[in-house]
Amino acid sequence: MSSPDIAGILDKSKELDQLRKEQEEVLVEINKMHKKLQATPEVVEKPGDNSLAKLKNLYVHAKELSESEVNVSNLLLSQLDALLPSGPPGQPRRRMEGNEQKRKRMKSDSDISRMSPSVRNQLELFASLKGEQVAARVMVTQEDAEKEEWLVVKVLHFDKETRELEVLDEEPGDDEEGGGQRKYKLPMTAIIPFPKRTDPSSAQDFPTGRHVLAVYPGTTALYKATVVNGHRKRKTDDLGLDRYLLEFDDDEEDGALPQRVVPFHKVVALPDGHRQ
């Protein structure tokens, strides 16, 4: 093993250690924000308060640090693999493949144990979504062209190793090639959990004028909409369920956009880079 190789591995190890320290610092700040919001939830309704924006930025930073940790870990593994002996000549290929699979499984288990608490919490959140309805970004074929759509789907399974979710579009398709229910395998980045139907406090209090992604009434498709009434805790029926008053893009009737009422558990924040 040459000195440059060792130096490179040591540098990456130091970088990995620094990333984990930064993740712990961000997690401490996230927990502080959570405690603050739990103790005084009314602060988010005060003019000029940016608590939710700060919390979002902290989660974005945590996500970036986690992705950097994965990249650096993979580089370290590649460097170590390149320096390890390849094994004696004539070793059976099947034996090597079996060892490789075992090594990958051990690496996966090790990766999970080394994850930052914020990443572990995120994985547990997605694992808990089994059987729940979520908003999912899928690619559908329309007139021989693929188009991105957001749909309501049911989570069937979450694989912590691949970080993919198997979901079911329960609405039968209307295309000619089999109009039955469809299954998709999607990454975590293509999924947005809905607020809990039984817990209105889990919904965000979107201000008037905010762009959101919402289920269009009578469908299982989500579209971009603008909040007309930003007061989420507004009782509109005997059950006291919260509602949003929204105007959907491209929903024009008689030259104006009608205002539509949508339950809180069918509205989520508009994802960054939304193209629909």
Secondary structure, 3 states (H helix, E strand, C coil): CCHHHHHHHHHHHHHHHHHHHHHHHHHHHHHHHHHHHHHCHHHHHCCCCCHHHHHHHHHHHHHHHHHHHHHHHHHHHHHHHHHCCCCCCCCCHHHHHHHHHHHHHHHHHHHHHHCCHHHHHHHHHHHCCCCCEEEEEEEEEECCEEEEEEEEEEEEEEECCCCEEEEEECCCCCCCCCCCCEEEEEEHHHEEECCCCCCHHHCCCCCCCCEEEEECCCCCEEEEEEEEECCCCCECCCCCCEEEEEEECCCCECCECCCEEEEHHHEEECCCCCCC
